[in-house]
Amino acid sequence: MHPVLAANADLAWLLAAFVFVSLMFPGLALYYGGMMGSRNVLNVMMMVMATLGITSVLYVLYGYGLVSGPSVHGWGLIGNPVHYIGLGDFQKDDGSGGPQGAFYAAWFILFAAITIAIVASGTAGRMKFTSWVIFAAIWLTLVYFPVAHWVFAADSDGHKGGFLLNDLKIHDFAGGTAVHMNSGVAALAVALVIGRRRGRAERPHNLPLVLLGGGILWFGWFGFNGSCAGGANFVAQYVILNSLLAGSAGMIGFLVVERIKTGHVTTLGLITGAVAGLVGITPSANAVSPLGALAVGVLAGGVVCAAMGLKNLLRVDDTLDAFVVHGLGGIVGTLCIVVFASSSAPAGVKGILFGGDISILWRELAGIVITCVFSFVVTWLIATALDKTIGLRVDAETERTGLDSVIHAESAYEIHAPGVGHAGPGTLHPKAASRALDAVEAHGVESVTTTS
């Protein structure tokens, strides 16, 4: 194929994949919204969607430089924030016909935004929205951008990139460290600072919404992993196949363990298992065979299900289990590279099961430990500082009434009760509506653990 036509094909696929990934935001909003009680649906959806606005602004100002710019002093710790300031270098067409800087800037914005959107689930239902916006901006700057530089910035043109990728040489195809472990551990840290919910956990109010949102996430994941192949090539085909297999096997792994634990298999468990499998395959999609992808999915789904009670043991209220699904799921997927990586896969990495060198174990473990420790410590410091200054948590009355009506003056669902309340004919006053929803949600329902 002519080089220009090949470049055009690469760009066409990457633009399509970009659209797939952009749909992950409403998908995640629906997924998390359905798992919340009906009084906080819109709040968690707004937290998810607002990340696009926050991240886009920061990336244009300095974020792209921090992630992709040449490493300051060549240390491999952070990129030069002024190297791509304003994205001015990306306003001219180089004539190649393929993906250029403008595309990669947009692509990195989506990856960063989906990472902080996952963190939102850890404090859903009890965090001030303005505090969330401030926290998200600081967290992206001090946590996500450095970790993304470590993992995604390759050495090039005499410029030094991130140390995890170039010096430690960890294998992370599409963000098991920078996206999933990072967000899962951060959600745990901020949930620890903000404290447990008042009263008992709410039951997911709309499981069909969860299933729909999870399905959209899966659709977007094909673009998420597939775009990391860099173009319309064999690697894109390969990782899309493995993403399908791991997500499917994740459902099986979760449901088997769930059946053993509870005697039931659930819709929530099915879609949570699929997400866990997709999380697991993210770092390993180009390194394992199709059989390996099935193993990754089964293990990720099974481990996530088995660990669902972990937050109760730790007494940390990670509302929608981001740490278990994304943190542990990402760790499982990364460790599966150590065991199942096959030299016949595009990455050419050889795991221990296939005679690989033992050094792969300590390198991947080091990547896991460095990412998780850094993310937890810095996130805890950020959240603690904000909690002691502007305050992170809503007051008890707002939490009981629901953040949708108090903070946003909206309701996801209109409750008709003619002649009751003062908010207009046929509409319950927010406090009366809250009491009605309390009665509906609590009727015959014991405290449950929701999943992310």
The 8 nearest C-alpha neighbors of each residue, nearest first, counted from 0:
[[1, 5, 2, 4, 3, 6, 8, 7],
 [0, 2, 4, 3, 5, 6, 7, 8],
 [3, 1, 5, 4, 6, 0, 7, 95],
 [4, 2, 6, 5, 1, 96, 7, 95],
 [5, 3, 7, 1, 6, 2, 8, 0],
 [4, 6, 2, 8, 7, 3, 0, 1],
 [5, 7, 97, 3, 9, 4, 8, 96],
 [8, 6, 4, 10, 97, 96, 5, 9],
 [9, 7, 5, 11, 6, 10, 231, 4],
 [10, 8, 230, 231, 6, 12, 7, 11],
 [9, 11, 97, 98, 13, 7, 8, 12],
 [12, 10, 8, 14, 9, 13, 7, 15],
 [13, 11, 15, 9, 10, 14, 231, 16],
 [12, 14, 16, 10, 15, 11, 226, 17],
 [13, 15, 17, 11, 16, 12, 10, 18],
 [16, 14, 12, 18, 17, 13, 11, 19],
 [17, 15, 222, 13, 19, 18, 14, 226],
 [18, 16, 14, 20, 15, 19, 13, 21],
 [17, 19, 21, 15, 16, 20, 14, 22],
 [20, 18, 219, 16, 222, 17, 22, 21],
 [19, 21, 219, 17, 23, 22, 18, 222],
 [20, 22, 18, 23, 19, 24, 17, 109],
 [23, 21, 20, 24, 19, 25, 219, 26],
 [22, 24, 26, 216, 20, 219, 21, 25],
 [23, 25, 27, 26, 22, 21, 28, 48],
 [26, 24, 28, 27, 23, 22, 29, 48],
 [27, 25, 212, 23, 215, 24, 29, 216],
 [28, 26, 30, 24, 29, 25, 23, 212],
 [27, 29, 44, 25, 31, 26, 30, 32],
 [30, 28, 212, 32, 26, 27, 31, 208],
 [31, 29, 212, 209, 27, 28, 32, 33],
 [30, 32, 34, 28, 33, 29, 27, 35],
 [33, 31, 40, 29, 35, 34, 30, 28],
 [32, 34, 205, 209, 208, 31, 35, 30],
 [35, 33, 203, 31, 32, 204, 209, 205],
 [34, 36, 203, 32, 33, 40, 204, 37],
 [37, 35, 204, 201, 38, 203, 39, 202],
 [36, 38, 40, 39, 204, 35, 411, 436],
 [39, 37, 401, 36, 403, 40, 402, 410],
 [40, 38, 42, 403, 402, 37, 41, 401],
 [41, 39, 32, 42, 37, 43, 38, 35],
 [40, 42, 44, 43, 39, 403, 45, 411],
 [41, 43, 45, 39, 44, 40, 403, 46],
 [42, 44, 46, 45, 41, 40, 123, 32],
 [45, 43, 28, 41, 47, 42, 46, 32],
 [46, 44, 48, 42, 47, 43, 49, 41],
 [45, 47, 43, 49, 44, 48, 42, 119],
 [48, 46, 116, 44, 45, 49, 50, 28],
 [47, 49, 45, 50, 46, 51, 44, 24],
 [50, 48, 51, 46, 52, 47, 45, 53],
 [49, 51, 53, 112, 48, 52, 47, 54],
 [52, 50, 54, 49, 112, 53, 48, 55],
 [51, 53, 55, 49, 50, 54, 56, 48],
 [54, 52, 50, 56, 51, 55, 136, 49],
 [53, 55, 57, 51, 56, 52, 112, 50],
 [56, 54, 58, 52, 57, 53, 51, 108],
 [57, 55, 59, 54, 58, 53, 60, 52],
 [58, 56, 60, 54, 62, 59, 55, 61],
 [59, 57, 62, 63, 55, 60, 61, 56],
 [58, 60, 85, 56, 57, 61, 86, 55],
 [61, 59, 57, 85, 58, 84, 62, 56],
 [60, 62, 80, 84, 58, 64, 63, 59],
 [63, 61, 58, 65, 64, 57, 66, 60],
 [62, 64, 58, 66, 65, 67, 61, 83],
 [63, 65, 80, 68, 83, 82, 79, 67],
 [64, 66, 78, 80, 62, 79, 63, 77],
 [67, 65, 148, 63, 144, 64, 78, 147],
 [68, 66, 64, 152, 63, 65, 78, 148],
 [67, 69, 64, 78, 79, 82, 65, 66],
 [70, 68, 78, 158, 159, 79, 160, 71],
 [69, 71, 78, 73, 75, 159, 77, 160],
 [70, 72, 73, 79, 78, 77, 74, 69],
 [73, 71, 74, 70, 75, 159, 69, 76],
 [74, 72, 70, 159, 71, 75, 69, 158],
 [73, 75, 72, 76, 70, 71, 162, 159],
 [74, 76, 161, 162, 70, 160, 73, 77],
 [77, 75, 74, 161, 149, 145, 70, 162],
 [78, 76, 145, 70, 65, 148, 71, 75],
 [79, 77, 65, 70, 68, 69, 66, 71],
 [78, 80, 68, 64, 65, 82, 71, 81],
 [81, 79, 64, 65, 61, 82, 78, 62],
 [82, 80, 84, 83, 79, 64, 61, 65],
 [81, 83, 64, 79, 80, 68, 84, 69],
 [84, 82, 64, 86, 81, 85, 63, 87],
 [85, 83, 81, 86, 61, 60, 82, 59],
 [84, 86, 59, 87, 60, 83, 61, 88],
 [87, 85, 83, 84, 88, 89, 59, 90],
 [86, 88, 85, 89, 90, 83, 84, 91],
 [89, 87, 86, 90, 83, 91, 100, 85],
 [88, 90, 101, 100, 87, 86, 91, 99],
 [91, 89, 88, 87, 92, 101, 86, 100],
 [90, 92, 89, 93, 88, 87, 94, 101],
 [93, 91, 94, 90, 89, 95, 99, 96],
 [92, 94, 95, 91, 99, 96, 97, 89],
 [95, 93, 92, 96, 97, 91, 3, 99],
 [96, 94, 97, 93, 3, 6, 92, 98],
 [97, 95, 7, 6, 94, 3, 98, 10],
 [96, 98, 6, 10, 7, 95, 9, 99],
 [99, 97, 10, 102, 96, 100, 9, 6],
 [98, 100, 101, 102, 97, 103, 89, 93],
 [99, 101, 103, 89, 102, 104, 98, 88],
 [102, 100, 89, 104, 99, 103, 105, 90],
 [103, 101, 105, 100, 104, 99, 98, 106],
 [102, 104, 106, 100, 105, 101, 107, 99],
 [103, 105, 101, 107, 102, 106, 100, 108],
 [106, 104, 108, 102, 103, 107, 101, 109],
 [107, 105, 103, 108, 109, 104, 102, 110],
 [106, 108, 110, 104, 109, 105, 103, 111],
 [109, 107, 105, 111, 106, 110, 112, 55],
 [110, 108, 112, 107, 106, 111, 113, 105],
 [109, 111, 107, 113, 108, 112, 114, 106],
 [112, 110, 114, 108, 109, 113, 107, 115],
 [111, 113, 109, 50, 114, 115, 51, 110],
 [114, 112, 116, 110, 111, 115, 109, 117],
 [115, 113, 178, 111, 112, 116, 117, 182],
 [114, 116, 118, 117, 112, 113, 182, 111],
 [117, 115, 47, 113, 119, 114, 118, 50],
 [116, 118, 119, 115, 114, 120, 182, 113],
 [117, 119, 186, 115, 182, 116, 120, 121],
 [120, 118, 116, 117, 121, 122, 123, 46],
 [119, 121, 123, 118, 319, 122, 117, 318],
 [120, 122, 317, 186, 318, 119, 190, 118],
 [123, 121, 190, 120, 318, 126, 119, 125],
 [124, 122, 120, 125, 121, 43, 318, 119],
 [123, 125, 39, 126, 122, 402, 398, 43],
 [124, 126, 392, 393, 123, 398, 122, 127],
 [127, 125, 392, 391, 393, 122, 128, 124],
 [128, 126, 130, 393, 129, 392, 391, 131],
 [127, 129, 131, 130, 126, 132, 46, 406],
 [130, 128, 132, 131, 127, 133, 134, 126],
 [131, 129, 127, 133, 128, 132, 391, 134],
 [130, 132, 128, 134, 129, 133, 135, 127],
 [133, 131, 135, 129, 130, 134, 136, 128],
 [134, 132, 130, 136, 135, 131, 137, 129],
 [133, 135, 131, 137, 132, 136, 138, 130],
 [134, 136, 138, 132, 133, 137, 131, 139],
 [137, 135, 133, 139, 134, 138, 132, 140],
 [138, 136, 140, 134, 139, 135, 141, 133],
 [139, 137, 135, 141, 142, 140, 136, 134],
 [138, 140, 143, 136, 137, 142, 141, 144],
 [141, 139, 137, 138, 144, 142, 136, 143],
 [140, 142, 138, 139, 137, 143, 144, 145],
 [143, 141, 138, 139, 145, 144, 140, 374],
 [142, 144, 139, 146, 145, 147, 140, 141],
 [143, 145, 147, 66, 146, 140, 142, 139],
 [144, 146, 148, 77, 147, 143, 142, 149],
 [147, 145, 149, 143, 148, 144, 177, 142],
 [148, 146, 144, 150, 177, 149, 145, 151],
 [147, 149, 66, 152, 145, 161, 146, 151],
 [161, 148, 150, 146, 163, 162, 147, 151],
 [149, 151, 164, 147, 148, 163, 161, 152],
 [150, 152, 148, 147, 149, 153, 164, 161],
 [153, 151, 160, 148, 161, 67, 150, 149],
 [154, 152, 160, 155, 151, 165, 161, 164],
 [153, 155, 160, 159, 158, 152, 165, 157],
 [156, 154, 158, 157, 153, 159, 160, 69],
 [157, 155, 158, 154, 159, 69, 153, 160],
 [156, 158, 155, 159, 154, 69, 160, 73],
 [159, 157, 69, 155, 156, 154, 160, 70],
 [158, 160, 154, 70, 73, 69, 75, 157],
 [161, 159, 154, 153, 152, 75, 70, 69],
 [149, 162, 160, 75, 148, 152, 163, 164],
 [161, 163, 75, 166, 165, 149, 164, 167],
 [164, 162, 167, 149, 150, 161, 165, 166],
 [165, 163, 168, 150, 162, 169, 161, 166],
 [164, 166, 162, 168, 163, 167, 161, 153],
 [167, 165, 162, 168, 163, 164, 161, 75],
 [166, 168, 163, 169, 165, 164, 162, 362],
 [169, 167, 164, 165, 166, 163, 170, 362],
 [170, 168, 164, 363, 167, 362, 163, 171],
 [169, 171, 172, 168, 363, 282, 164, 283],
 [172, 170, 282, 173, 174, 175, 169, 283],
 [171, 173, 282, 283, 174, 170, 281, 284],
 [174, 172, 282, 281, 171, 224, 227, 175],
 [173, 175, 178, 177, 176, 282, 171, 172],
 [174, 176, 282, 329, 179, 281, 178, 171],
 [175, 177, 180, 174, 178, 179, 181, 370],
 [178, 176, 174, 181, 147, 146, 175, 179],
 [179, 177, 174, 114, 181, 176, 175, 182],
 [178, 180, 325, 175, 182, 181, 329, 326],
 [181, 179, 326, 176, 183, 329, 182, 184],
 [180, 182, 179, 177, 178, 184, 183, 374],
 [183, 181, 185, 118, 179, 180, 184, 114],
 [184, 182, 322, 326, 321, 325, 180, 186],
 [183, 185, 187, 186, 181, 322, 182, 375],
 [186, 184, 188, 182, 187, 183, 375, 378],
 [187, 185, 118, 121, 183, 189, 184, 188],
 [186, 188, 184, 190, 185, 189, 317, 322],
 [189, 187, 185, 191, 379, 190, 186, 375],
 [188, 190, 192, 191, 186, 187, 382, 379],
 [191, 189, 187, 193, 192, 188, 317, 122],
 [190, 192, 188, 189, 194, 315, 193, 187],
 [193, 191, 189, 190, 194, 383, 382, 188],
 [192, 194, 190, 191, 189, 392, 391, 195],
 [195, 193, 191, 192, 190, 196, 316, 315],
 [194, 196, 316, 197, 315, 193, 190, 191],
 [197, 195, 198, 194, 316, 125, 199, 200],
 [198, 196, 195, 199, 395, 398, 399, 200],
 [199, 197, 196, 200, 399, 195, 201, 446],
 [198, 200, 446, 201, 197, 196, 447, 445],
 [199, 201, 446, 447, 202, 198, 448, 196],
 [202, 200, 36, 199, 203, 35, 446, 447],
 [201, 203, 204, 36, 447, 200, 440, 35],
 [204, 202, 34, 35, 36, 205, 33, 201],
 [203, 205, 36, 37, 33, 202, 34, 35],
 [206, 204, 33, 208, 207, 203, 209, 34],
 [205, 207, 209, 208, 33, 210, 203, 204],
 [208, 206, 210, 209, 205, 211, 33, 212],
 [209, 207, 211, 33, 206, 205, 210, 29],
 [210, 208, 30, 206, 33, 212, 207, 211],
 [209, 211, 207, 213, 208, 212, 214, 206],
 [212, 210, 208, 214, 213, 209, 207, 215],
 [213, 211, 26, 30, 29, 209, 215, 214],
 [214, 212, 216, 210, 215, 211, 30, 209],
 [213, 215, 217, 211, 216, 212, 210, 218],
 [216, 214, 218, 26, 212, 217, 213, 219],
 [217, 215, 213, 23, 219, 214, 26, 218],
 [216, 218, 220, 214, 219, 215, 213, 221],
 [219, 217, 215, 216, 220, 221, 214, 19],
 [220, 218, 19, 20, 216, 23, 222, 217],
 [221, 219, 223, 217, 222, 218, 224, 216],
 [220, 222, 219, 225, 223, 239, 224, 218],
 [221, 223, 16, 225, 220, 19, 219, 226],
 [224, 222, 220, 221, 20, 225, 226, 219],
 [225, 223, 227, 226, 222, 221, 173, 220],
 [224, 226, 235, 222, 227, 221, 223, 228],
 [225, 227, 228, 222, 224, 223, 13, 229],
 [226, 228, 229, 225, 224, 173, 223, 172],
 [229, 227, 235, 226, 234, 225, 230, 232],
 [230, 228, 227, 226, 231, 9, 13, 235],
 [229, 231, 9, 232, 228, 13, 12, 10],
 [232, 230, 9, 12, 8, 235, 233, 229],
 [233, 231, 235, 234, 230, 236, 228, 9],
 [232, 234, 236, 235, 237, 231, 228, 345],
 [235, 233, 237, 236, 232, 228, 238, 345],
 [236, 234, 225, 228, 233, 238, 237, 232],
 [237, 235, 233, 239, 234, 238, 240, 232],
 [236, 238, 234, 240, 235, 239, 233, 241],
 [237, 239, 241, 284, 240, 235, 285, 236],
 [238, 240, 242, 236, 241, 237, 221, 225],
 [241, 239, 243, 237, 238, 242, 244, 236],
 [240, 242, 238, 244, 243, 239, 292, 289],
 [243, 241, 239, 245, 240, 244, 238, 246],
 [242, 244, 240, 241, 246, 245, 247, 239],
 [243, 245, 241, 247, 242, 246, 293, 248],
 [244, 246, 296, 276, 248, 292, 293, 242],
 [247, 245, 273, 276, 277, 249, 243, 248],
 [246, 248, 244, 249, 245, 250, 273, 243],
 [247, 249, 296, 297, 245, 251, 250, 293],
 [250, 248, 296, 276, 300, 272, 273, 297],
 [251, 249, 272, 273, 269, 248, 253, 247],
 [252, 250, 248, 254, 249, 253, 255, 297],
 [251, 253, 297, 301, 300, 249, 255, 250],
 [252, 254, 300, 301, 272, 250, 304, 256],
 [255, 253, 257, 251, 256, 252, 264, 258],
 [256, 254, 258, 252, 257, 253, 251, 259],
 [257, 255, 259, 258, 253, 254, 301, 260],
 [256, 258, 254, 260, 259, 255, 261, 253],
 [259, 257, 262, 263, 255, 256, 261, 264],
 [258, 260, 256, 257, 262, 261, 255, 263],
 [261, 259, 257, 258, 256, 262, 305, 263],
 [262, 260, 263, 258, 257, 259, 264, 256],
 [261, 263, 258, 259, 260, 264, 257, 256],
 [264, 262, 258, 261, 265, 257, 259, 260],
 [263, 265, 258, 254, 257, 268, 262, 266],
 [266, 264, 268, 267, 269, 263, 254, 257],
 [265, 267, 269, 268, 270, 264, 206, 210],
 [266, 268, 265, 269, 270, 271, 206, 209],
 [267, 269, 265, 271, 266, 270, 272, 254],
 [270, 268, 250, 266, 272, 267, 271, 265],
 [269, 271, 273, 272, 267, 268, 213, 210],
 [272, 270, 268, 274, 273, 269, 267, 275],
 [273, 271, 250, 249, 300, 253, 275, 269],
 [272, 274, 246, 250, 249, 270, 276, 271],
 [273, 275, 277, 271, 276, 272, 278, 270],
 [276, 274, 272, 278, 300, 277, 273, 324],
 [277, 275, 296, 249, 246, 245, 279, 273],
 [276, 278, 246, 274, 280, 279, 275, 245],
 [277, 279, 275, 281, 276, 280, 328, 329],
 [280, 332, 278, 276, 329, 328, 277, 281],
 [279, 281, 283, 284, 277, 278, 282, 332],
 [280, 282, 173, 278, 279, 283, 284, 175],
 [283, 281, 171, 172, 175, 173, 280, 174],
 [282, 284, 280, 286, 281, 285, 336, 172],
 [285, 283, 238, 280, 286, 281, 241, 282],
 [286, 284, 346, 345, 238, 283, 287, 344],
 [285, 287, 346, 340, 283, 344, 284, 348],
 [288, 286, 340, 291, 341, 344, 339, 285],
 [287, 289, 291, 290, 344, 292, 341, 286],
 [288, 290, 292, 291, 241, 293, 287, 244],
 [291, 289, 293, 288, 292, 294, 287, 244],
 [290, 292, 288, 294, 287, 289, 293, 339],
 [293, 291, 289, 295, 245, 294, 290, 241],
 [292, 294, 290, 296, 245, 291, 295, 248],
 [293, 295, 291, 297, 292, 296, 298, 290],
 [294, 296, 292, 298, 293, 297, 299, 291],
 [297, 295, 245, 276, 249, 248, 293, 299],
 [296, 298, 252, 249, 248, 294, 300, 299],
 [297, 299, 301, 295, 296, 300, 302, 294],
 [300, 298, 296, 302, 276, 328, 301, 297],
 [301, 299, 249, 253, 272, 252, 303, 275],
 [300, 302, 252, 253, 298, 304, 303, 299],
 [303, 301, 305, 299, 304, 300, 298, 306],
 [302, 304, 306, 300, 305, 301, 324, 323],
 [303, 305, 301, 307, 253, 306, 302, 300],
 [304, 306, 302, 303, 307, 301, 256, 308],
 [307, 305, 303, 309, 304, 308, 302, 323],
 [308, 306, 304, 309, 305, 303, 323, 310],
 [309, 307, 306, 311, 310, 312, 448, 305],
 [308, 310, 312, 306, 311, 307, 313, 323],
 [311, 309, 313, 315, 312, 308, 314, 316],
 [310, 312, 314, 309, 313, 308, 315, 316],
 [311, 313, 309, 310, 314, 308, 315, 307],
 [312, 314, 310, 315, 311, 309, 316, 308],
 [315, 313, 311, 312, 310, 316, 195, 309],
 [316, 314, 310, 313, 191, 317, 190, 195],
 [317, 315, 195, 318, 190, 310, 314, 194],
 [316, 318, 121, 320, 190, 187, 319, 315],
 [319, 317, 121, 316, 320, 122, 123, 120],
 [318, 320, 451, 450, 120, 449, 321, 317],
 [321, 319, 451, 450, 317, 323, 322, 318],
 [322, 320, 183, 324, 325, 451, 323, 319],
 [323, 321, 183, 326, 320, 325, 184, 324],
 [322, 324, 327, 320, 326, 321, 325, 303],
 [325, 323, 328, 321, 275, 322, 303, 326],
 [326, 324, 179, 328, 183, 321, 322, 329],
 [327, 325, 180, 183, 322, 329, 328, 323],
 [326, 328, 330, 323, 329, 325, 324, 331],
 [329, 327, 325, 331, 324, 279, 299, 330],
 [328, 330, 175, 332, 279, 326, 327, 331],
 [329, 331, 327, 333, 328, 332, 334, 326],
 [332, 330, 328, 334, 329, 333, 299, 327],
 [333, 279, 331, 335, 329, 330, 334, 280],
 [332, 334, 330, 335, 336, 331, 282, 329],
 [335, 333, 337, 331, 336, 332, 330, 338],
 [334, 336, 332, 338, 337, 333, 339, 331],
 [337, 335, 340, 334, 333, 339, 338, 283],
 [338, 336, 350, 334, 335, 360, 359, 351],
 [337, 339, 350, 351, 335, 352, 336, 340],
 [340, 338, 350, 336, 335, 291, 287, 352],
 [341, 339, 350, 287, 336, 286, 349, 348],
 [342, 340, 349, 343, 287, 344, 348, 286],
 [341, 343, 347, 349, 348, 344, 340, 346],
 [342, 344, 341, 347, 345, 288, 346, 287],
 [343, 345, 286, 342, 341, 346, 347, 287],
 [346, 344, 347, 285, 286, 234, 343, 342],
 [347, 345, 286, 348, 285, 344, 342, 343],
 [346, 348, 342, 345, 344, 343, 349, 341],
 [347, 349, 342, 346, 340, 341, 286, 350],
 [350, 348, 355, 342, 341, 340, 353, 347],
 [351, 349, 340, 355, 338, 337, 339, 352],
 [350, 352, 355, 338, 354, 353, 337, 356],
 [353, 351, 338, 350, 354, 339, 355, 340],
 [354, 352, 351, 350, 355, 349, 341, 339],
 [353, 355, 351, 352, 350, 356, 349, 357],
 [356, 354, 351, 349, 350, 353, 357, 352],
 [355, 357, 358, 359, 351, 354, 350, 349],
 [356, 358, 359, 360, 355, 351, 361, 350],
 [359, 357, 360, 356, 361, 362, 355, 363],
 [358, 360, 362, 357, 361, 337, 356, 363],
 [361, 359, 358, 363, 362, 357, 337, 364],
 [360, 362, 364, 358, 363, 359, 365, 357],
 [363, 361, 365, 359, 364, 360, 169, 358],
 [362, 364, 366, 365, 360, 361, 169, 359],
 [365, 363, 361, 367, 366, 362, 360, 368],
 [364, 366, 362, 368, 363, 367, 361, 369],
 [367, 365, 363, 369, 364, 368, 370, 362],
 [366, 368, 364, 370, 365, 369, 371, 363],
 [369, 367, 365, 371, 370, 366, 372, 364],
 [370, 368, 366, 372, 371, 367, 365, 373],
 [371, 369, 367, 373, 368, 372, 374, 366],
 [370, 372, 374, 368, 373, 369, 375, 367],
 [373, 371, 375, 369, 374, 370, 368, 376],
 [374, 372, 370, 376, 371, 375, 369, 377],
 [373, 375, 371, 372, 377, 376, 378, 181],
 [376, 374, 378, 372, 185, 373, 188, 184],
 [375, 377, 379, 373, 378, 374, 372, 380],
 [378, 376, 380, 379, 374, 375, 373, 381],
 [379, 377, 381, 375, 380, 376, 185, 374],
 [378, 380, 382, 376, 188, 377, 381, 383],
 [379, 381, 377, 383, 378, 382, 384, 376],
 [382, 380, 378, 384, 379, 383, 377, 385],
 [383, 381, 379, 385, 384, 380, 189, 386],
 [382, 384, 386, 380, 385, 381, 379, 192],
 [383, 385, 381, 387, 386, 382, 380, 388],
 [386, 384, 388, 382, 387, 383, 389, 390],
 [385, 387, 390, 391, 383, 384, 388, 382],
 [388, 386, 384, 385, 390, 383, 389, 391],
 [389, 387, 385, 386, 390, 384, 383, 391],
 [388, 390, 385, 386, 387, 391, 130, 384],
 [391, 389, 386, 388, 387, 385, 392, 130],
 [392, 390, 386, 126, 130, 127, 193, 385],
 [391, 393, 126, 127, 125, 390, 193, 394],
 [394, 392, 127, 126, 125, 397, 398, 395],
 [395, 393, 397, 396, 398, 392, 125, 399],
 [394, 396, 398, 397, 399, 393, 197, 400],
 [397, 395, 399, 398, 394, 400, 393, 401],
 [398, 396, 400, 394, 399, 395, 401, 402],
 [397, 399, 395, 401, 396, 400, 125, 394],
 [400, 398, 396, 397, 401, 395, 433, 197],
 [399, 401, 397, 433, 398, 430, 396, 402],
 [402, 400, 38, 398, 403, 399, 39, 397],
 [401, 403, 405, 406, 39, 404, 397, 42],
 [404, 402, 407, 39, 409, 401, 42, 41],
 [403, 405, 408, 409, 402, 407, 410, 406],
 [404, 406, 402, 408, 403, 407, 397, 401],
 [407, 405, 402, 403, 408, 404, 128, 397],
 [406, 408, 403, 409, 404, 405, 402, 42],
 [409, 407, 404, 405, 406, 403, 410, 402],
 [410, 408, 404, 407, 403, 411, 41, 405],
 [409, 411, 412, 403, 404, 413, 408, 38],
 [410, 412, 41, 40, 409, 413, 37, 38],
 [413, 411, 410, 414, 37, 38, 409, 40],
 [412, 414, 415, 410, 411, 426, 427, 432],
 [413, 415, 426, 412, 427, 416, 432, 425],
 [416, 414, 425, 426, 417, 413, 427, 424],
 [415, 417, 425, 419, 426, 418, 427, 414],
 [418, 416, 425, 419, 415, 424, 426, 427],
 [417, 419, 425, 416, 424, 420, 426, 421],
 [420, 418, 417, 416, 427, 425, 426, 421],
 [421, 419, 428, 427, 422, 426, 418, 431],
 [422, 420, 423, 428, 419, 427, 424, 426],
 [423, 421, 428, 420, 426, 427, 424, 429],
 [422, 424, 421, 426, 425, 420, 427, 428],
 [425, 423, 426, 417, 418, 422, 421, 419],
 [424, 426, 417, 415, 416, 418, 423, 427],
 [427, 425, 415, 424, 423, 416, 422, 414],
 [426, 428, 420, 432, 431, 419, 429, 416],
 [427, 429, 420, 431, 422, 430, 421, 432],
 [430, 428, 432, 431, 433, 427, 404, 400],
 [429, 431, 433, 432, 428, 400, 434, 427],
 [432, 430, 434, 428, 433, 429, 427, 435],
 [433, 431, 429, 435, 427, 430, 434, 428],
 [432, 434, 430, 436, 400, 431, 435, 429],
 [435, 433, 437, 431, 432, 436, 438, 430],
 [436, 434, 432, 438, 437, 433, 431, 439],
 [435, 437, 439, 433, 438, 434, 440, 432],
 [438, 436, 434, 440, 435, 439, 441, 433],
 [437, 439, 435, 436, 441, 440, 442, 434],
 [438, 440, 436, 442, 437, 441, 435, 434],
 [441, 439, 437, 438, 442, 436, 202, 444],
 [440, 442, 444, 438, 439, 437, 443, 445],
 [443, 441, 444, 439, 440, 438, 437, 445],
 [442, 444, 441, 445, 440, 439, 438, 446],
 [445, 443, 441, 442, 446, 440, 202, 447],
 [444, 446, 447, 443, 441, 199, 202, 442],
 [447, 445, 200, 199, 444, 201, 448, 202],
 [448, 446, 200, 445, 449, 202, 201, 199],
 [447, 449, 450, 446, 200, 308, 307, 202],
 [450, 448, 319, 447, 34, 451, 203, 320],
 [449, 451, 319, 320, 448, 271, 267, 34],
 [450, 319, 320, 321, 324, 271, 449, 31]]
